[in-house]
Amino acid sequence: MADPLAIASNLAADFETTAVARDREGGTPKSERDALRASGLLALSIPASLGGAGADWPTILRSVRIIARADGALAHVYGFQHLLLATVRLFGTPAQYESLARETAERHLFWGNALNPLDDRATLSRDGDDFVLRGEKSFCSGARDADILVVSALDASTRKLLVGAIPANRTGIVARDDWDNMGQRQTDSGSVLFENVRIQPHELLAQPGPLGSTFATLRPLIAQLTLANVYLGIAEGALEAARRITRERGKAWFASGVERAVDDPYILGIFGELYVELEAARHVTDAAGVAFERAWARGDALSADERGAVAVAVASAKVTTTRVGLEVTTRMFDTAGARATTARLGLDRFWRNLRTHTLHDPVDYKRRDLGRWFLTDALPAPSFYS
């Protein structure tokens, strides 16, 4: 495969040209999702021996960030592609992962999410040798136009959480077009209805199962680190847009004492401050990616303490990118002026996308975990969000 970051950059350049219009339209970005399929990036995390690119996690996460600069929604579903593939690697058997990964690489399959462990409305019941899935799930990002769905449900008898990977076009699956939130409008993060969907035992990821080993507890850290890179990419795209508009702005404010906006001392100060904050966020996030790669390479030899140290690094990245991202996407308007609020430019999409996504799980609990670790040496406890 050619340089994946160059491929991501080329895609981002194309996505940016239609980002404002597509944000207004909402719905499924079909042609853009197909461009991701054709690019080969959907197999970026798959080992070369299984037909993929065999990229490391820092490279995968940087590709997510690059796409997020142009379009936070596409970066979201693209980043979750690698999270969902990793879910099979972590929760299932080697044979399950090898089969699904090889098929994904050969057929350019796009994975969608219907896991949402906090939504307990879906249940699995035994029916002969198979299971039957009934109920619904919310916040199912990328479910529409997906080829494979990762789903979760409670065992109707034991109330134990079960996770599976099934074809998205299976009879009884209805991916609803009901995502109407103010941001991330092209993530198709609405609900999915399961009407007597049959699932075979080999499609369940039961060994070691959800968070069933120390290595398997890396799954939520992939999710959190993916989100941190989406946030960072959105912020980088916002600051670049503000820089471009400020350069085009021409005249400075009349009381500034200078002719050009690019010489206004207050504008220079804001850009300097936001650049420094973004640079700090980049270093924290990249360091977390490197730490995660080391943990991933440990496999089943990963210890609880090693896992905990990565959780601290990832939580630090999540807190930092949330704070800095919201700061950048708000204060960018202080540099570009009132004309930057015109609907034609669509600059509000950066804040709307970031504000919507940063509510995925409360960042205050990351601060709590970090404070507890710093004061008492207690590492963050593994959960689906930490």
Phi, psi and omega in degrees: 000141175295175182306113184295330180288327175292320177298316179298321180295318178295318177297316181300320179298320177291316181298325184295328184294336182243005188299318182295313181296318181291327176297321179293320185287324187067202178076194185269124178278072190302310184294325179289322176295323177292327176295321175296320177301311185291338185287339186088352184291339180294341178256017185299322183274352183280134180303149180300328180295342179252010176099002180263192182270341178065033182285155175277168184295321176303322178291316179302313183291325176294325178294324175298315182297320180299315180292325180295333177300327181266323188203105181296328181292313179294324177296323179300305183289328177291317178297321179292337174307313184284327174297316184289323173297318179295331178300319178293318179299322186272324186262340186252189179273160175304322181295320178297314181296314183299319180294311183288324179293317180298316179296321179298315180293320183289322187253005179056049185284139176256127181266145177237162187250127170220043185267303177025085186292344180277345179263108187258026184277349180260138180230153175244130179237144175292139175214091186069231180275349184251184174240158174236127181261127179226148176121205180209165179225147176253169179053053183262074186299130176076011184292322177286136184071014176278155175261326178231141175244134167266121186239154173227153179200163175267135173300124185298335182268315187257346185065019176281142179286130177238144180232139179219167176235119187223157176300137183287342181263014181295144180304132178101352178266124179236105176273109187281150176264068186232024176272111184231028181287166188286339182227174183047047193286347178246033176262353183050049184268031180278213187254160175233133178257136177244112182250093178054052180276124182277134179231129179274151183305324182289350178271352176274139179265087189249354182226104008275357178088178183301117180054032188277358176210168178300317178298320181296336180285002172286343184305310179296334179288327173297316180300311183295321180288326174298314179297319179301321179287328173297313180299315182296318179296319177300316180296319178296318178296322179295316182293324177294320177296318178296320179297316181298315183291322179294322178295327181276349188294326179084251189292145177276169174300142191300331184271004186283336183084006178230165183273316189257145179299327182288353176254359181295123185297328180287320177296317178300320180295319179295314179298319178299316181294315182291325176298315181298317180295318178294321179298319177297316179297322178298315181295317179297318183289318178295322178297321178295322178296319178294317179298320179295318180302319178297318179294318180300319181295338180288334178059221183290352176277355181300131178267163179297322179293320177296318178297318180297322179296322177292322179300322177297315180296318181290318177298322178298319178293319181295315179297316184293314182291329175296309183296310183293319181299315179294324178296312182295314185288348174266310186282349176303330181287337176292335180271326188269341176087177186299327182295342180288349181272002179298140182298332181302322182282331178062030183290341178294343182297329180298311180293316182299317179296315183290317182296321179296314186283329181290354175267008180308314172210144190297121182291340177302328180287335172290318177299318178301312181299319180292318178296318179297317178297315184295322183275325189238357183070012179279117181287153179303134179283133180298133172210182178289356181232009181210000000 
